[in-house]
Amino acid sequence: MVNDLILLLLVIVIAAAAYFFLAGNRDNGLEKPRKAKNLDDSKKSAEPLRATKRFAALHQYQVIAPAQLAKDGKFADLDFILVGWFGLLCVKCIGLGGQIYGSLEDDMWLQVDADKRISFANPMRAAEADTRLVRDTLFAAKLRNIPVETVCVFTNKKATLLLPRTTGHYTLKEFKALLDKSKYDQDKGVDIPKAVEAVKKWVVTG
């Protein structure tokens, strides 16, 4: 009986020691991130594009897709643009997997998975440049005072976003909720066909 009790206590002690050892390793960053596959260009934007097309059909809006633009030596790498009475909502989809680190102020962000660490340009800053170029396409067609917004959407469900909430990024779920916001129902007097024509003039094909 006594031997059984001693054996039970020994098992408990060993189990507790193993638990705290593993927990300590996790806390010290010794546990490797799991390998995560990036989404390719077609898959990274497929689901948000479907949601946007449904939204556009309900509101008689239009969607420009794909929407890579080139004008005067400048480029905008967008996946699609929603054009409505409210203005233009430009969407930049990011299909990276693994752990994503960065902040609004950083020039470079970091993607980490089990095999590698890769730096990439801050997509929020790229979105600002994309917004300016889209405005330029409208100005060139003498369409002014049209609101233009660009959002970055992380669409890989296996990505872990270690980003401050103030960064302004969206997950797929958050993007779908964004479309329901009342500002995208507002009528700012935008001529949708003219705006679409103005932007499409600069779309890079093939």
Secondary structure, DSSP 8 states (H G I E B T S, - for coil): -HHHHHHHHHHHHHHHHHHHHHHHHHHTT-S---------HHHHHHHHHHHHHHHHHHHT-EEE-SEEEEETTEEEEESEEEEETTEEEEEEEE---SEEE--TT-SEEEEE-SS-EEEEE-HHHHHHHHHHHHHHHHHHTT--S--EEEEEEE--TT-EEE--GGG--EEHHHHHHHTTSGGGG------HHHHHHHHHTTB---
